[in-house]
Amino acid sequence: MLQDNLLLIIALLMGVSLLSVLSRKLNISYPIFLVLAGLVIGIIPGIPHISLNPDLVFIIFLPPLLYSAAWNTSWNDFWFYKRSIGLLAFGLVIFTAGAVAVVAHKVIPGFSLSLGFLLGGIISPPDAIAATSVLQNLKVSRRAVTVLEGESLVNDASSLIVFRFSLAAVLTGQFSLWKAEVSFFEVALMGIVIGLIIGHIMYAVHRFLPTTPSIDTAINLITPYLLYVTAEHFHYSGVLSVVTGGLFLSFRSHEIFSYGSRLQSQSVWNTLVFLLNGVVFILIGLQLPFIVEGLGDYSLRDAIRYAVIISVVTIVVRLLWIYPAAYIPRWLSSRIRKQEPDPGWKGVLVVGWSGMRGVVSLASALSIPLLANGVEFPHRNLILFITFIVILCTLVLQGLSLPWMIRLLKLEVQENGEMQELNIRLKLAEASIDYMEENYSEESATVEPFRRLKERYERMAENANKRLTKTEEKESDIAAYIPEYRRMLLELIEVRRTELEKMRRNREYNDELIRSKEYELDLEEARMRR
């Protein structure tokens, strides 16, 4: 039994890796491609049925994926756009749940409002990974990406809270709006508190104990699970606990990690998140045979009709919400108009069209119990089917059309990133020069290595300053040679690698020393390619 499961896991991981390579070849975002691939694989005769366990998603997959997303989110940007993020993560989730509840109650026979809110809570949160993976190679403003990432970090918590209250209402037949509101804020607030408490404990561990890069990486991998399980144990929001702890530790990472810990942790997390995301999305596609078989009394035609209607509602509701949420606060507050640039209708449309649903929605639907008060849970299989179709429609329809929409809108992104990079380079070079003049003035004048290093920083500062002030003569001519210059540097790295390989074959030096030099070349190439 263990061998069969292990073989299945290995096959999934290998399939994810190979299909991701194919998605890059076809220039399709890998979450979309993996869902479609899973769907095709799932209908092949003889393929073993692989069920998606909701407990597995919430405990194994969700904490590290949320933690990684929080870690890579800028706290300063998150806080600066907190109003926009909050309106989407809380306001839009509740608005979507309400709209879906009303439409489902009207359209589907015997579908109560409480079941409608249950369905709305399930399909209201867009998926973090789907949106960012689709947008990462597209020309989109940093503001749009920050808002989408921030929204997807928090909306899982709000949607799961709506889902739990709706599920309790269906199971007990009772619902108190006042109790629900109080519990909502209690669950959210205490989740944040637990995240901060554990975040401070982990900060102290990394900061004051004699850790190594391997120990730091191991603790960093355990932290999201500790955050999530602790909060859930006390019936608070594990999602907000993970997000809060991740944002706090990310903000303080420069204080607690050495360069070795940062490099090692980043490499391990990149690989882990890639595999977890891939497995999750391919598992979504593989669920279709189970879901269709479970429709029972519903015809496939009727189920598709209901699902398409709900899918359209989720897309339209987001577009109806996004423009008032973006512009009404600007109209009402002069302070907002001064602090934040006009997002423009095109940028708002891109954010509105980026509401792809994902694994949290499907895991929530799968976690609905089979029985309610001793009888079969009403419309459970239909809710599962609608959830799957909403994920498929939003992920495939919106995900594949988003690049086309951005090209059609001809978005003008004025991030001024090159100027910011030049300013950073100038300030770092000037700081280095000042330090050398203050502490090594005599050596910089008389000792050759010191003098050359100081001249290097002076050239760096001079070049950056000229490009910033645009006084460099024939700047366009010099800029034309920059790609060729970088290509030459990469070629020189390859030349040195070839020479190292000759040394290894001839056994001129020990392998450990050669590997250390190879690692230096890897870091240099990584810096050049970035």
PyMOL commands that set and color helices and strands:
alter all, ss='L'
color gray80, all
select helices_A, chain A and resi 2-26+30-42+54-71+75-80+82-107+113-123+128-135+142-172+177-208+213-233+238-251+253-256+259-286+288-293+300-332+334-339+344-352+359-366+380-409+417-439+441-446+448-469+475-506+511-529
alter helices_A, ss='H'
color red, helices_A
select strands_A, chain A and resi 371-372+375-376
alter strands_A, ss='S'
color yellow, strands_A
deselect
rebuild
show_as cartoon
